[in-house]
Amino acid sequence: MRKHLMALAVVAMLGSSTVALAADLEADMNTISDNYSKVLKADNANDFTAGLSGMKAAAQDAKKATPPKLKGQDANSPQMQDYHKGLDTLIGQIDKASELVKAGKLDEAKKEAEGFKATRNENHKKFK
């Protein structure tokens, strides 16, 4: 009886850690979305840069998680590599927009940020 309870406890802990990881990914995606809204509404370089920084940090953290749609996939599977590639694409776009705003080109940086939508839409189709 004691072994059964111990096994049940282990299974429960493993299950809760999976839920926690999914919640972390969801939180990262919400952070990206919230900061993206701030980026699009920003009317100065400081607000724009702060939004980009929040997006980048959340995107980097999201790379550590596995989307629920890919649950059970090996970390080196083509699907997981594609998931990471999508996040890397977003991070690259964020970096490019950041460089533009640092160069004093806020309007061009905002145009670059508009391109984040296509990346989001493409990857949500695959992984959400």
C-alpha positions, -999 to 999 in steps of 0.1 A, spaced: 0 0 0 28 24 9 45 18 -25 13 26 -43 9 59 -24 45 68 -31 41 60 -68 9 81 -69 27 110 -53 55 109 -78 31 108 -107 12 138 -92 44 158 -88 55 150 -124 21 160 -137 21 193 -118 56 202 -131 43 197 -167 14 221 -159 38 246 -144 60 245 -175 29 251 -197 18 279 -175 53 294 -178 51 293 -216 17 309 -215 31 336 -192 60 342 -216 36 345 -245 14 369 -226 44 390 -217 54 391 -254 19 401 -263 16 428 -237 49 443 -245 42 442 -282 11 463 -276 33 488 -257 58 488 -286 31 496 -312 17 524 -290 51 539 -280 56 575 -290 92 577 -277 124 557 -279 125 548 -242 90 532 -242 97 515 -274 130 501 -262 115 490 -229 88 471 -247 113 454 -270 134 444 -240 104 428 -223 96 409 -255 131 396 -260 135 384 -224 102 365 -227 110 350 -261 144 338 -248 126 322 -217 100 306 -240 128 288 -258 133 267 -226 97 254 -227 78 230 -249 45 240 -265 16 217 -255 12 208 -291 48 194 -291 45 176 -258 66 144 -258 88 155 -287 125 151 -283 144 183 -278 163 177 -311 132 168 -331 125 187 -363 94 202 -348 112 215 -317 139 229 -339 113 246 -360 97 260 -327 131 274 -317 137 288 -352 104 307 -349 115 323 -316 150 330 -330 133 348 -359 113 369 -335 144 377 -314 163 387 -346 134 410 -356 134 425 -321 172 431 -323 168 448 -357 141 471 -344 162 478 -313 192 488 -336 170 511 -356 156 529 -325 191 533 -311 201 549 -344 173 575 -339 150 559 -364 118 553 -344 95 554 -374 115 527 -392 117 507 -360 80 508 -357 77 495 -393 100 467 -384 79 459 -354 48 456 -376 65 425 -391 64 407 -358 27 400 -365 35 378 -395 60 358 -374 35 354 -347 7 343 -370 29 318 -388 42 302 -356 9 302 -339 -5 281 -367 22 255 -362 25 254 -324 -6 268 -307 
